[in-house]
Amino acid sequence: MKCPFCKVDDDRVVDSRVRQGGAVIRRRRECQACGRRYTTLERVERTPVRVVKKDGSRVPFDRDKILQGLMKACYKRPLSQQTIEDAADAVEVAVANRLEAEVPSRIIGELVMERLRGLDKVAYVRFASVYREFEDVSEFVNEIRHLDQAKDGKPANPKDGS
């Protein structure tokens, strides 16, 4: 592995940690030439998944897009970077576990909302407002009402309009 700072190919592994239930290994490395440390991630290379968008176009699945959406939804919320990364990892694993070459973007959006619903209600509503294309305040109110109903143990179905 080449050092990202001095570009020399001489390092040693200082620490290794397993993530995503063994699907990813995080390694802390130290360059023997310049002494700086950096992190690498090793993951199993999987068959590429393509996302079928609303307009029918197909694009490669990109974990970074999921992470960016989560970061925007969680902006100024009390969630650690690690928690957000873990949510992106969980969505990526769920998509990969579907064992399909193509996954509709709708499924991915629902997976992200499911993760956010359990992490932070405000981040969930932020994401839902963009994902479901809310056009007025009543749609926000309905979504919040459904969150409250779900918290109280009542079934929450945002499509029923109650």
N, C-alpha and C positions, 0 to 999 in steps of 0.2 A: 504494500500500500504506500503510495507516495504522500509525503507530508503536504498538506494544503498550503503551508506557509513557505517552506524552503524548497519543496519539490524533490527532496531526497528520498530514496526508497530504502530507508533503514529505520524501522521503529520497533517498539516492543509493546505488547499488550499489558496494560496496568490493571485493568478490571474488566470482567465480562459479566453481563446480566442477561437473563432470559426474559423476554417480553411476549405478550400475546399467547400465553400458554405454550411457549416453546417454538412458536412460528418465527420469532425474530430474536436475534442475539445482538445486544448492544455492547460494543467494545470501546473502552477508553484506551487510547494509544498515546505513547510518548515517542516523539522523534528523537533518535539517538544523535542526530546532527545538530539540531537547534534547541532541543530540550522542551519545545512546546508540546502541549497536549491537545488532542482532538478526539472526536467521537465518530465511530462508524457503526452502521447498522447492516446486519446480514439477514436476508430473508430468502425464503424459498422462491425461486422464480416459477411463476404459475403461467398457465395459458392465458394470454391476454383476453380480458373481458371488454366487450364493446357496449357502450351505453346507447340505447335507442331513445333519442330525444323526442319531444312532443311533435316536432315537424317531420319526424320520420328519418332524420339524418342519424348517422351513426358515428360516434367518436370513441376513442379509447378511454377506458375508465382511468380516472386520474385522482388518486388519493389527495393530492394537494388541493384540488378544487373542493373536496369535502372539507378539508381542514380550513381553507379560506372561508367557506360558508359558516362553519362552526365558530371561527374566530370573530367574524362580523356579528353573529348572533350573540356571542358571549362578551362582547366589548363592554368593559367597565362592570362586569359581573364578578362575583366572588368565586371564580373558578380558576384553578391553577392551570398553567400551560400543560402540565402532565395529564390532568383530567381531560382537557380538550383533545390532546393527542390520543389518549386512550379511547375516547369516543370515535375519533376518526379511524383508529385501528379496528374497533369493533364493527364499524360500518364496512370497512374493507374486507374483513374476515367474513361477515355475513354475505356480502356480494359474492365473494369467492366460493363460499360454501354452497351457493345455489347451484353450482356445477353447470351453469349455462354459459354459452359463448356470448349471448346478448342479454342484457338486463334493461328493462324500461326505466327511464329516469324517474318515473313516478314511484317505483319501488325503492330506489335509492333515497328519494326525498322523504318517503315514509319511514325508512330506517333511521335517517338523521333525526326526524321529528320524534321518533320513539326514544332515541337516546337522550335528546334534549328535554323531553317531558320528565324524565327521571332525574335529570341533573339540575335544571333551573327553569322555572316556569316563565320568567321574563324572556330568557333566551329562546325558549320554545315559541312563545308568541311572536317574537321578532322574526324568527325563521319562518314560521307558518304564514306570517303576513306577506312575505316575499314569495314563498313557495306556492301558496294558494292564491296569490295575486289579490289580496284584499283591496277593495275599492272604496270602502267607506268605514266609518267608525263602528257601525252596527256589526260588521263582520268581526272586528276586534272584540266587541262586547260578547258576541255569541261564542267566540273561541274561549274567552275567559270564563264565561258561564259554564261551558262544557268541562273546562279544567276543574272548576270548583265542584261540579257534579261528580266528576271522576274521583276527586279527593274525598268526597263524602260517601263513596262506595256506590254511587248510582252509575248506571252505564252512560258513557260519554260517546255520543255520535255526532260530530260536528256537521254532518250532512242533513240531519233531521230538521234543522231550523228552529227548534224549540228553545 
